[in-house]
Amino acid sequence: MNINEEKRSQWQALKGMGFKAHWDYFWDYYKVHVLVAVIGIAFVVMLIKDIANNLPFAINAIFINANSMQTTEALEAEFAEHEGIDTKEADVSIDVTTTLSLTAYDSMNVTTGQKIYAMIAANDLDLMMADSEVFENYAKNEVFEDLRNYLSEDELSSLGDKVFYVDQVQIDKLREEKDSATLDDVVAEETAPAEYVFERKDPSEMEQPVPVGIIMEGNKTLTDLECYYGTTPIAGIVTGTQRGETAADLIRFLLNK
């Protein structure tokens, strides 16, 4: 007798024995199938729910090393209203929870660095704010847009020494050195990093000054969020962004709020 004939025989024997007997028989033979089906359905439902709730970004901003315990929900809602963004259709995201060290090479820092570069490579990050040391490091690696593409000359001029510049000639030189460096060169040049001190750079002393950041020191909104206490934050529009105008509006919003 094969297994199907055996099942039919047992099913016939259950006739007239009531619901419990039928249920016990069904559960003994099909509980694995039922559990697999339930798990599969639950996974599909969760996936559909996640997809439905995964709105496209109206803006995606990250404030690195903000060291804030405050929530940004009110700021996100206020900027969405200011910008006329329907948050049922698009997401306004301002992350103040990300931390990154330039000197620690533990798994958390490595993972955070990879995540940030992955978002940049995917054109999924629009605005980055960071303490001056981290910002300068990213600026040297050409992570930020030329702000002249988004802010007018009058706007930049009115900000005075709040504008952070890099010298494109020096950036190009650093890139060439990196491209030609060998592993032996890198090892030979490894030294203990000097203590970092932030200095406002004078564009008149540069060969090819490019504005890439806005210094947000003393900004009221950041103070209210308890962000960047004791450090100098700088904000820049991330290269490759597809929402650069909205990122520029967020900078204006923070400056004028």
N, C-alpha and C positions, 0 to 999 in steps of 0.2 A: 504494500500500500504506500503510494507516494504521499508527500506532505499535504497536497491539496485534498486528496481523498480522505486523509485523516482529519483535516479540518471540517470537511463536510459531514463526516460521521459524527464528530463531536458536537457540531452545531445541531444536527438532528436530535442528538441525545438530550439537548438542552430544552427542547420544546416543552412548554408547560411548566418550566421550573422557575419562572418569575424573572424580574428585572435583575436582581442581584447576581444570579447565576450567569446571566448573559453578560453583565458588566464585568464580572470576574474573568470570564473567558476572554472577552475582548481585551481587557487590560493586560492579561498574561501574554497574549500574542502580539498586541499592537502598541504597547506602551512606548517602545523605542521609537516607532514611527511617529507616534503622536508628539513625543517630546521633541524630536527633530523638526517636525512641522511647526510646532509652536515657536521654537527658537528661531527658525527661519522666517516665520511671519513677523515676529517681534523685531528681528534685524532689519527686514524690509521696511517696516513701519518707521523705525528710528531713522533709517537712511532717508526716507522720503521727508520726514519731519525736518531733519538737518538741512536737506537741500532746500526745502521750502523756506526755512528760517535764515538761510545763508544769503543775505542781501548783498548786492554789489556795493562797493565802497563809494560814498560821495567824497570822502576823504579818509585817509589812513595816516595818522600821525603818531610818532613815538617820541616820548621824552625820556631819554636815557639818563640814568642816575639822578632822577628827580628826587628820589628818597622821600616820597610823599605817602602818607597813610590816608589821604583824602580820596574820595571818589570823584570821577570826572563827569558823572552823569549830567549834572546841572550845566557844566560848561559845554558839553556836547549838545545838549538840548538848546541852550542859548545861541550857540553858533549855528545850529541847524535852522532856528527861527530867523536869525539875522540873514542867513544865506538863502532862505526860502527852500530848504531841503525837506522833502517829505520823508520822514524817517521810517515810514511803512514801505517805502520804495527803495531807499538807499541808506547805508549805514554811515554814521559819523563816529569814527573811532579815534580816541585820544588816549594812548597808553602811557601811564606814568609809573608802571610797575617794573619795567625792565632795568636791570643793572648790568654793568659791564666794566671789567677791570682790564687795563692795558698791561698789567704786570703779573697777574695771576693766570696760570694756564691749566686750571682745573677743568673738569668736564663741563661744569655749568657755564663757565665763560666761553669755552670752545663752542658749546651748543648755541649759546646766545649769539656769538659772532656769526656762526653759520646761518642761523635763522635770519639775522638782519641782512646779510649779503644775499640770501635766497629771495627775500622779499624785494630787494633792490633789483636783482637779476630778472625777477618776474614782473617788474614795473608795478609792484603792488604796494609800494611805500611812497608817500607823497611829501611828508615833512618830517624832518628829524631835528629834535632839540637835544642838546647834551651839554654836560659841563665842558668848559673850554678845552681841557686836555683831550678828551675823547673827540670833541668836534674837530679840533685841529688835526688829529690823527686821520679822521675820515676825509677831511678837506685835502690833505696831502695825497690821498689815494683817489682824488677826483670823484668823490661821491656826490658833490653838490653842483647844482645849476648856477650859471651866471645870473645873478638877480636882476641884471639889466634887461633880461628877457621877460620879466614879470612886474618889476617896479619901475616907475618913471624916474627920469633924472631928477625931477623936483623932489620926489619922495626920498630918494637916496640922499640927496643933498640936505634935506631937512633933518635927516637922522644923524648927520655929522659923524662923530667918532663911534656911534653905535653900529656902524657898518664894519663888518669883518672882511678883510681882503686877504687873498693869497697872491703870490707873484707867479704868474703862469710860466715865466722863464725858469724859475726854480723848480716848479712842479715838473716841467718837461725834463729838466736835468736829472731830477730824482728818478723819473720813470726810465730814462736811458741807463742810469746806473743800475737799477734793479734788473732791467732786461739783460744787461751784459755781465752781471755778477755771477760768480761761480759759488758752489757750496763752500769752498775753501775761503773765499772772500768774506762770506757771511760769518763763518766761524771766527775768522781772524779779527773781524770788527766788533764782535760781541763784547760789550762792556756793561758794567752796571749803569742803569739809566740815571741821568742827573735829576736832581729834584726839579719838578716842573713849576714854573712860575709864569702866569699868564701876563702877556704884554700886548697892549693895543698896537697894531701895526699901522704905520703911516704909509698910505698908498703913494705919496710923493717920493718915497725912498725906494719904490719898486720899479723894475724895468717894465713890467706888464701887469699892473694891478687888476685883479678881477674880484668884484664883490660877491661873496658866496654865503655870507651869514649876517644875521642881525643879532647884536648883543642885547640880551633881554634882562640885564642886571637891574634890580630894583623894580621889575614889572609888578604892578598891583595884582594882576590875576594870578601870577605864579606865587606871590606872597600869600594870597588868600588860600591857595591850594597847599601852602607850606612846602613848596618845591624849591630845590636848589639853595637851601640855607647854607650860607658860607662859601658858595661857589659862584662862578660866573657862567650862566647858561647862554648858549648861542643857538639860534634857529636857522635852518637852511632848507631850501627846496631840493628834494632828492633827484638826482639825475635819472632820466628815463621816465619820470612820472607822466601819467596821462591826465592828471588833474592838477597841473601846476597853478592854474589861475585860482582854484579853490584854496590851494596851499598858501598862495600869496595873500588871499583874503583872510585866512586864519592868522597870518602874521600881522596884518593890518588890524584885525579884530583884537588881538592880544595887546597891541601897542596902544590902541585908542580906547579900550574898555575902561 
